[in-house]
Amino acid sequence: MTPLSNRRNPRQERARATVDAVLEAAAQVLEAKGLKGATTNAIAERAGVSVGSLYQYFPDKGSLVLALYERHLALLEPAMAARFREAEGLSLEDAVPHLIGGLVGLYRARPSLHRVLVEEVPHLHGDARTREAEAALLARVLGFLKARRDEVRHPNPDLAASVVVSTVEALTHAAAREGRLQEAELLPELTRLVLAYLRG
């Protein structure tokens, strides 16, 4: 797949609008047809642009998928930052579902798209941008646990933060692969799991 750094970056507003249209079209085609069924011709047609225009910014389908994944990561940090601010005055019992709900909500917004990204492009979850996003989330969770020492019984907050982040992400990705993101029981189950772990 083509690294994002090799993509041409749009400089003018018109070009940015074209890129946005192509990315949204790519998301829709991936949702409908999956990675194998999504062709650059189908994406260009859905976006209302020529294939040549698409290739000006995305040299292949792989670069489109990477750009969609990067867009997901770009939404993750501000969304979770807002959730952590909102959780500051909440008890552990109320804060945990609020925080997990923010993460799950990002996946529930486009469940079919995230199923493609999680299931069909697994190597993306080891790239530098992923590690950067996960490190930021881990730091927030660690700060959250340290601020609640009276409620959290785990003796090692660094380890606890790592286990919580890894567990919630793994189970959310599994739910995406299995098409279970929208199940009402998902958030309560994740909440019970995390609270039981943190309370020892």
Number of C-alpha atoms within 10 A of each C-alpha: 11 15 10 16 8 11 17 12 14 14 8 9 9 10 15 14 12 19 21 13 19 25 22 16 19 27 22 19 22 23 20 13 13 18 20 9 12 18 17 23 15 15 26 22 15 16 22 13 15 13 16 13 14 24 16 15 20 26 17 16 20 17 20 25 24 19 18 19 20 16 12 15 17 13 11 19 15 11 14 20 16 12 18 20 11 13 18 13 10 12 11 20 13 12 19 19 20 18 21 21 19 18 18 22 16 17 21 19 12 15 21 22 24 25 24 21 26 20 16 14 15 10 10 16 14 9 9 10 15 15 12 12 14 20 14 16 19 19 14 16 21 19 15 19 22 16 12 13 12 9 14 19 15 16 11 11 19 16 11 20 23 17 15 20 18 14 15 18 16 12 14 23 21 16 20 25 19 11 14 17 26 16 10 9 10 16 19 13 11 20 21 13 14 21 16 9 15 18 11 9
